[in-house]
C-alpha cells in the first residue's frame, strides 16, 4: 500500500515515509497546515495523546513544549466552524489506501491515453466539421440563461470530481503524501479539494506535474463535448455548456497571473516562491535603482500584468452576464 497516514490524536496525521534529513511531514486537520518535524516531535505528540494527561500532571518542560507547539500551529484545540459560504460535505483523511504503486501507474497511464485520444479526435473532427459545430453550438442569452446555470452547476460538479481526482492520482503516482480529500459547498457551488501541499517538499519537476495534472480533466471534458456535438449533429444545450465550462476552467487554471494550477507550475519552473506577492509589492516601490536589476524588472512587470489580468477577468465576467440578459456595453 502507498500513502499510509499514521494518526495522532483526533486531528494530526503524518507520513511514515521520511523526507530529506529524516524529517516527517505532519498535517493538522483542524487548521489545514503542514509541517516538517523531526522524530522527537512525533514521539512527543504520540506520547502526549496516548497518556491523556491534564495540565496539572504535566511537567514544566512538557508545558513549555506544548506551548511552543501551540504557537507554531502544530497543536490546535479549537475547531473552525462552518460559515454560510463554506459548508463541508465530505472530509476524509485516508489512513490506508489499498492500492499498489504499479496499479496506480497503470490507471494513470490509461487516463493519459484517454485524454490524449479524446483531445486529438476533437481536433481532427473540429477541423473537418467546424460549420456543424458552429451551427449546433448554443450561446447563452436571456432566454436560456437559467438552463445554462442548471447545466453549469451539474457540469461544475462533474468537472470538480475529475479535476481533483486527476490531481490525486498524479500525486500518488509521484509519491506525494496526500493527507486529505473532500467536497464542500463554497459560495453556493460545489468545490472539491485534494490536499497536495506535500508536493512542496518534493522537487520542482514533480510540483509542475502534479499542479498541471488537474487540467487534463478539463481538456478531456471539453474535447468530449466537441466530439459528441459533432456526432449527434444537433443543437444541444448540455454539450454547449460542457464545452464553455471546460474551456473557461482550463483557461483560468492555466493563467499564470491567478494563484491556480498554472501559477504554481510557473513557480516550480522558475524555482521561486510567492511570485505574486513579491511582484505586486514591488509596484508600490519602484525606483531607478530597483529597475536596474533584471529579476526585479521581471517581477514588477508580472505584478502589473497580474493586476490587469484580475481586473480584466472581472470585467469580462460582468460583460458576459450583461450580454446574456441582452444588455450591451
N, C-alpha and C positions, 0 to 999 in steps of 0.2 A: 504494500500500500504506500501511497505518497501523501505528502501534505498532512501528516498526522499532528494535529494540535494536541498539546497537553494543557489541561485545565488546572488553574489555581484559584480556589475560591469560587465565587459566582461570576466574576467579570474579567479575570485575567487569563490569557491564553499565550502560549509560546511554542515556537517550533523547536523540536528536538534536534534539528539539523543546524549546526552552528555556522555562523558567518566567519569572516576573517577575524583573526586574533581571538578565536574561541568565544566570540560574543553570541548571545542569543537574541532573537527577535521576539520582543514581548509586546502584546497587544492588550489594551484596556478597552473592553467593550462599551463601557459607560461613556467615556469621552472620545472614543474612536482614535486615540493616539497610539503611535508605535514608538518603541524604544529599543536601543541596543544596550543590553546589560550583560554583566559577567555572571558566571556560575554562582558566585557568592550571593548576588541579589536573588536569583532563582531559589537558592536554598533557604534564604531568609524568608521569602514570601511563602514558600511551601510550609515551612515550619510555623510561621505566624498563623496561617489559615487552618492548619491541621490541629494546632494546640488550642485555638479558640480562647485565648487569654483575654481578659478585660484589662482596661488601662491600669487598674490598681495592682495587678500582679506582674506588670511589665517592669523590667529593669530600666534604669536611666538611659543606658546605651540603646536598648530596644526602642524606647520612646523617641530618642533622637533620630534613629534610623527611620522610624515610621513618619516622623515629622518631615525629614528630608524627602522621602519617597512621596509623601502627600504634596509637598511643594512642587515637585517635579511633574506631578500628574500621574505617576505610576499607581499610586493608591488613591482611589476616589470613592467617596461614601454617599454622594448624593446623585441619584439617577436623574437625567434630564427628562422633563415632561413633554408630551406631545403637544403641538400647537394646532391651531385651526388650519394652518397652511402646510403642516408636516405631520402626517399620520403614518406610523409604521404598520404594515400589513403582515409582512413575513420577515423575520430576522433570525438568521441561523449561523451559528459558528460550527463548521464541520470539524468534529473531533477526529473522526476516522473516515477516510474515503476508500471504498472498496474498489479501487481502480489500480491497475498496474501501469507503470510508465509506458510500456510498449503498447498497451491497448489505447492509451490516450494519444500516443503518437499516430497510431493508425486512424483514429477518429479525426484528429486534426488534419491529417493528410487527405482524407476523404472530403472533409469540409472545404479545404482549399481547392480541391479539384472541382467540386460542385460549383463553388463561387466563380472559378475561372471559366468553366464551360458555359455557365449561365451568362456571364458577362460577355464573352466572345460571341455567343449566339445572338445576344441582343444587339451587339454592334453590327453584325452581318445582316440580320433581319431588318434593322432600322435603316441601314444604307440602301436596302433593296425595296423597302416598303414605307418610306418616310411619309408619303402622301396619305397612306392609310392611317398611320398613327396620328397625323395632324388632323385628319377628318374625324376620327373617333375619340380623340382626347377632349375632355370636357373641362374647360377652365372655370374657376369659381366666380360666381356672380351673386347678385342679390336674391335670385330665385332658388339657388341651390346651396346657399351658404350653410344652412342648418344641416343638410345632408352631408356636406363636406365636413362639418365639425363632428358629426357622429362617426363617420367612417374614419376621420383623422384620429379620433380618440381610440378606436379599436386598433388601427394600424400602429399607432404610437405604442400601445401595449405590446403588440406582437414584435415590433421593431426593438423595443427596450429589452425584451427577453432574449432575442437573438443577439443583439449588440453586446449586452453584458455577458451572455453565455460565451460569446466568442472571446471576450477578454479573459474570462475564467479559464477556458480551455487553453488559450495561449499561455497564460500564466503557469498553469500546471505543467504543460509540456516543457516550459523553460525553467521549471523547478523553482518557481517563485511562490513563497508562502502566502496563501490566501486565507486569512482567519475569519472572514465574514462575508456573507452574501445575503441578499434580501430584496424586498419590494416594498415601496411606500407610495402613499399619495402625497405628491408635492405640488402645492398650489393647484389643487383640484385635478391633477393629471398624474398618470402612473409614471413612476420613476424607479428603475431597478438600480441596484448598486452591487458592485463586486470590489471588495477592498484589495487593491493591488499595490498598496503603498509599499509593500515589501520589495517591489521592483527597484526602489531607490537604493536598496542595499546590494544590488547586482551591478553588472557593467552596463555601459551605455547602449550597446547593441541589443541586449535583452530589453532594456527600457523602451527603446524605439519599437521593437517587435510587438511587445505587449500593448503599448499605447495605441498603435495603429491597427491592432487586430480587430477591434470593435467595428471599424468602418467596413470590414468585409461583409458584415451582416447587411448594412445599408446598400452596398453595391449589389449584393445578391437580390434583395427585395426590389430595388429599382429596376434591375435587369429583368427579373421575373415578371414585373408589371408590364414592361415593354414587350416581352416575348408573348405573353398571354393576350395583350391588346391586339397584337398583330395576328395571332392565331384565330381569335374569335371574330376579328374584323367587324366589330360593332361597338357602338358607344357604351362606355362603362364608367359610372361614377367611381366605383370602388377602385378600379385599376388606375384611374386618373389620380385619385387621392394617394394611392400607394406610390406612384411614381413621384409625385410632388413631395410628399413627406420624406421619402428616401433620399431624394436629391438634396433637399434643404438640410436634412440631418447630416448628410455626408459633407456638404459644403461648410456647415457651421463647425462640425467636428474637426475638419482639416484646416480651418482658419487658424493661422499661427498667431494671430493677434487676440484671440479669445482663449481663455485658460481651459482648453479642452484637449482632445487627443493630439491634434496636430501641434499644439503649443508644447506639450510635454515631450513629444518626439523631437521637436526642434531643440529643446533644452538638452536632450541627450546627445544629439548630433554635435552641438556646439560645446558640450561639456561645461555648461553654465546653468546656474540655478537662479530662480527669482528674476528671470529676464524682464517680465512685465513690470514688476515693482521697481527694479533698478532703472529701466528705461523711462518710465513715467516720472520718477523722482528727478531725473536729470533735466526734464523740460523746464522746471522752475529754477534751475541753477545753471543756466547757460552762460558761458563766458568764452572769450577768445582762447584762454589757456586750456579750458576743457576740450574745446573743439580741435585742438592740435593733436589729440590722441585719437587714433583710428577706432579703437574699441568704443570710446565714449561717443564719437560721432555716430557709429553704427547703432548703439543703444538709444541714442537720442532720436534718430530717425525712426527706429522701431517704436519708440514711445509715442511720437507724433502720429504715426500711421495707426497705432493701436487705438488712440483716442478717436481718430477719424473713422476707423472701422466700426467701433462701437456705436457712434452717433449715426453713421450711415445704415447700420443694421436696424436700429430702432426706427429710423425714417422710412426705410424700405418696408418694414413690417407694418407701420402705420399707413403707408401708401396702399399696400395690398388690401388691408382691411377696408379702407375708404373706397377703393375701386370695386371691391366686392359688393358694396352697397350702392354702387352707381355714382359715387362722388369722385370727381376728378380734381386733381390739384396740379 
